[in-house]
Amino acid sequence: MNEQSEVFASQETLTACYRRIGVISLIILFVFCALGFRLWQLQIVEGDRFRTLSEKNRIRLKRLPSIRGLMLDRTGRVVVGNHPSFDVILVPEDAQDRLTTLHTLASYLPQAVDFLEGKAPRNPLRPAYEGISVARDISWDTLAMIESHQLDLPGVSVEANLKRFYAAGNLAAHLVGYIGEVNQAEMAAYKRYRQGDLIGKVGLEKAWEEVLRGYNGGQQIEVDATGRKLRVLDEVKTQPGYNVHLTLDLELQEQVEQALGEAEGAVVVLAVETGEVLALANRPTFDPNLFALSIKPNEWRTLVEDPLRPLTNRALRGQYPPGSTFKPFMALAALKEEVVMPETQFNCQGGLPFGGRTFHCWKRPGHGWMDLKQALAQSCDVYFYKVGQRLGIQKIAQAARRFGLGQDLGLALAASPGLIPDIEWKRRRFNAPWYDGETLSVVIGQSYVLTTPLQMAVATAALANGGIIHRPFFVTQVSSVDGEPIQIYSPEIMTRTEIPEEHLRIVRDGMREVVHGERGTGKKAFLPDIEVAGKTGTSQVVSRIPGKEEKVPRHHRDHAWFIAFAPVKTPKIAVACLIEHAGKGGGAVAAPVVRQVLEAYFRIVEQRKLENDGIRQTAG
Amino acid sequence: MMGFDRRLVEHFDWLLFCLTVGLLGLGLLGLYSATYDGSPQASPQFIRQLIWAAVGFCGMGLAFAIDYRRLEQWAYLLYGATLCLLILVPLIGSFGGGARRWIYVGMFSLQPAEFMKIGLLLVLARWYHRVVPPGGYGIRDLFAPAVFFSAPALLVLWQPNLGTTITLGLLFLTLTFTAGLRLQSLSILALAGGSILPFIWTYLKPYQQQRVLSFLYPDIDPLGAGYHMIQSKMTVGSGMLWGKGFLLGTQNRLDFLPEKHTDFIFAVFAEEWGFVGALGLLVLYCALLIRLLVIALRARERFGLLLTVGVAGIIFWQIVINTGMNVGALPVVGVPLPLLSYGGSSLLTTMVAIGLALNVSTRRLFF
């Protein structure tokens, strides 16, 4: 009985399903009819049209590269822009006889020979209908020749594109950087790039890539059998990149580069109150325009193999012992820790015996009795040996780091951290204890101590502004092509150290004496109408007995430093200058450079003020 | 249990089997062409697919040999096993094309999401077979099947694999509809589905959103999916009445279509064999589906009926989505064309599914 009802129930539920299976069959039949109709439409009704379009694939994608944003200096002058470039493109699919076409082309364009000889770059991933760039930025004459022989050159076309133009030439080249074609690693890291795209490789071009680049667009175009465009079927507009406004003052930059001359080294100029980088120069330098359209192999080799490493941004990445430019910071530490009083005097007799050897003062006959201010002005080493003995390495390291030395400044650009040694560091690095003798070398900025010119400029600015460490920055604003501000960057304080006014006054007085004092070591930085505070530095590359510098090989010669800020009463700018392997003291070679920089700065500021007043007066 | 049953041969459904073999043959023909690179040697994909076809016949034989009523008893076990495989994917799976879908076993890669179709089919058919409320299912009755569906569907969506998620969803709906819904529940389900869409939308990856948008508004992405669509239409259309001939498809040769050996195999086939060939292919598919429905009508009990309808559903919906995309009538969503597209897991799944239908068909006269 039970089984009977189950079978009955099951039969009933089955019958109910049959109706729905009927519905499903109808749906299936309907869908297949629709698909068949669609096929008829595509293959029979429109078949002819699609057949024509499919021959040589008449519908193609053409990429429209975006226009890269400009870089402008703080007065709006163009530092990096774009220039038109006429590029010769070959679409192999469209060239009826590739060899003949290339032969004809080679008679107008020598570069085409490379393609004949198979030297051209090959990319197996490239679809057959996509153009290859045969030559970029061809001359007007070549352009005219190719255009007038279009009929003999099937598959060859000339495209007007833009190339990067570094208007400032080699000014601030290391800071601005350059662009180049993306490599495999970059394509893997950022999805948006395709073979042949350009990308910022170094410097600000790299750091601000996201902003500068904009968005590529493209067109679906219908072409004829030889690849000529018939019409645009659809288009995605390109979005130009944003413009980047730099803190750089191009006019000052020019003067700074001139002041630096041919000497290898770097100069950094900072606005004391904000941390804006007003100028940043490196020597030797290079012309980024070489990179604007992929650099030629021999030019690249010259740059890379140069022993003076012209591509290195010494201001950010070069690490040098600061030498005596370290002393003002040590003086502040000594006052803070009260290991010396402003009036504390030591007698310098040209050296300090310690641990079985003598630590010499740079002035072998000795300075005699020195107080702190004079010790700074005359850069007395013996005085600071005593300071170092009383401070100890840990306090020294702490004080230096408070000014950003040996610290990562957190820039978007690649920069070296420098090094401020301490007991812990030495244990980790050498697995050895700290020796007191090493403290004496460290306190005068030698031995393990390493700083970058940028760090020295930041620390000097902090001396000038009373202890504020600003994060140095390079960009004030990002704006759209129409000039609409997109993002504005304001000064950022990294740390603020409390320095008693009294201590500052003593150190600043000492630094003023360096330039203005009778016996100052940096008198070559003297300006007639503006008070300058400075400090010289000479850092040893190898320890050796002083002798004729000319006989020492270049890479063993001393580095020369000069740091300065001005005006002393109301500081506006801080400058750090390093001359690599100068072989002479900072006072002799670096101070004159800084003098020229300061002079140029105040002259430019004065001039602009006059001009502005003039405008205001005419407006009034 | 018992020795070889002669009835298995006597009542074997040769029609369904021959239709399957015919479609498989056409698929291999299309694949050979789609992966042909000018050399007389067959492409590695073609050889792999041949191996997978052999594996597929074994799977089909297995699915045919075990009495489907026994499979009904094992439904939860099989469902659980496929679900476990699916859970393994995010743990040990490999990435490809921005998604994590594959598990490598030796030199072959498995896509557990494909096998999930069978697992879900078995468990749903069993549940709808055993639980039959008079007057049809109310919304509350559907809780268990909804859970059976959601668990794998969410896992697959998360991979992300939109195409298979949609197939699983359509399988669920097809079986639920066939099992019998109250009219009221049907409307509630439609409403719920409509309101859940916006959530699914926000969950989709940007490229998936882009594809749907570019279908609805072809102008929005003329360089990406929109371009693929026009190329696909051009490929199909240029075949005209008789086609360009085997290995002579120019669109195919010039690599205008992405994933042409999987997602766009239909376009490649239609280009080379023309309207006649493509229509013939559709007629074969249609015959296969009608045959499956006939088997369903002849099944002796609910489980067999639902199982076969489910098999038809899996195959039908994939055909619709895939060919619809190929002829530019539906958005670009990666769903394989059963028996034609390159892909071992998909081929094996389809052949196992057809093995189940053969099983039901042959045993309908057994008592």
Interface residues (C-beta under 8 A of the other chain):
Chain A: A9 S10 T13 L14 A16 C17 Y18 R20 I21 I24 S25 I28 L29 V31 F32 A34 L35 G36 R38 L39 W40 L42 Q43 I44 E46 G47 D48 R49 F50 R51 L53 S54 E55 N57 I59 L61 E93 P127 A128 Y129 G217 G218 Q219 Q220 L233 D234 E235 V236
Chain B: V132 T174 F177 T178 A179 G180 D219 D221 P222 L223 G226 Y227 I230 Q231 K233 M234 T235 V236 G237 S238 G239 M240 L241 T250 Q251 L254 D255 F256 A270 E271 G274 F275 A278 L279 L282 Y285 C286 L289 I290 L293 A296 L297 A299 E301 R302 L305 L306 V309 A312 F316 V320 T323 G324 V327 G328 A329
